[in-house]
């Protein structure tokens, strides 16, 4: 079948790539950050607020939506886009990542047997079931059902996961029936370069519209993540989008972009936002800190988001987060998602201008400066 | 001092009144519903969403803001309007209503000694302190510090509360210093008509820009509330706004309007909204009910709010509320606040058209119909 999405490379700078993913629901400039709408809502934001901060493609979680309201309900209601009123491109994961973090798993070649967290009902998640659920949900991009080993895991366990991932990918391809969804394969291999290479070879054997690097964001840390991405990204075809799953922090994100990753997703901006951790180009900080009690500035004086331009002060937002007011979660999530989009846009512009390496080190110099608070205050002349 | 607000009666229909309250921050058509921004935020809504649903004047709670972030912080940040970015008129209560519901109170003529819920620190709330806090907060309308007896309470206890309410009102008037805030007196008297009359006489002895009926919404129920309002409202001057505190449900609200009340506040629209209880002119219902699982309609097909016009289905909102997603609280709160504004606007229009009694019974016939769900489904031809 003809792929419902395609990738156009616009410009390379080293290995870093600026491009576009064309979808049936519009074009997505890459590299792109995808906010996570776990249960068909990016926590704390309306779809209009999401569009307003510059989101172009949104992720939702198969595991959570299978649990509630159920994929049959979503299908009956017209699919995920209609259900959550997001007209742009969407991506669903396979459900595997969440399932592999559950206790009392039984993994066989057939699939993964587990008990749903809150309901206790037993489910056997298979490649076929994951495809069926994702077809019911109806996202534009769907992910293959893979085995994601924990970290750390033995070479043997990772090799077994590789074998199943390859086996299951074949079954995913067989099982799917919709031609309007793009299926991405996922490369596993843990922290072992030769197993990454073997998995990449197995997965790219299939002509798919995109490929992902999975098995990361499982506790391996920045250094190992860096070497995995550095080693694995070049093994993926240049004419397809490359998606690094579940990453992450700004420092991780830029390393991934450097090595040619095009798509990333993470709950960090919203999860951190709800507890008052604020991302800025001058570093991240906790707005709940005592020293913001009487702070009249917006979260980030250089940000163009609603929260920062409307006049909400750090003092007010500190109060809202401290008292667990909903509006605090909304304002901080909105700002943080906007920060990630600004970061990706800035990275893209740097690639197009052939200055990604300089941008990367300039960003880190600003972002990781240890004296952020003082510098910031000084800069404002207070 | 000249009152910073004034009331203009536009039209009477029986005792029901349509008018305007002129404030330094704009004109408020009455009768008016005031949403409650307990901690300087109407829960779940941005100030722009609040304005968009038609709110004209917002209440905030002195007790909660004294606790956190503290009135000194609010003052330092430019006052409550600037702090929460609400440019329209605001009203703060005296702190008394919350305090009287706390355990281990010691009430004397001096004031009320209590321990702050979460911090445990001892506070002696006096008329003078209430005025000082409300001046720091800076609302347009501030409330006298009164003694609100519980329900039920003995005639003797209510008489004592009356005496203190009168004593404290004199001290509030003495203590205040700002000329740009309108101080309202509060009538107590419990469920005893002669004590209501005595309190009304005591309070209206002072020439104040507005008067409130307090000591309600303490568990007395619709019948007693009705007789209190029927008896007390006519004792208040016709050329001043009358404010019934903490009311309430649509059926209570309309009785109050019928008897000449101009202002009401209540947390019901937002509190009920967060748990998925939805107000419509055809009655209230719980969107979490099983029968909305596959319901494609908006919360209220006749509503003009964002939630109802943007395309969010009951099915989706049911899912959001069931999974405690923030967006569910926002969407339902927004709808419910809009419902209350529509109800008050419709009541006002009926008064102006000399058909309030007819409107009142038409509304109740629709709102209290026991077969709402079936009727509703039928009406939609499903």
Interface residues (C-beta under 8 A of the other chain):
Chain A: X39 X40 X41 X43 X44 X45 X46 X48 X68 X69 X73 X76 X77 X78 X83 X84 X85 X293 X294 X296 X306 X310 X311 X312 X313 X315 X316 X318 X319 X320 X322 X323 X325 X326 X327 X329 X330 X331
Chain B: X39 X40 X41 X43 X44 X45 X46 X48 X68 X69 X73 X76 X77 X78 X83 X84 X85 X293 X294 X296 X306 X310 X311 X312 X313 X315 X316 X318 X319 X320 X322 X323 X325 X326 X327 X329 X330 X331
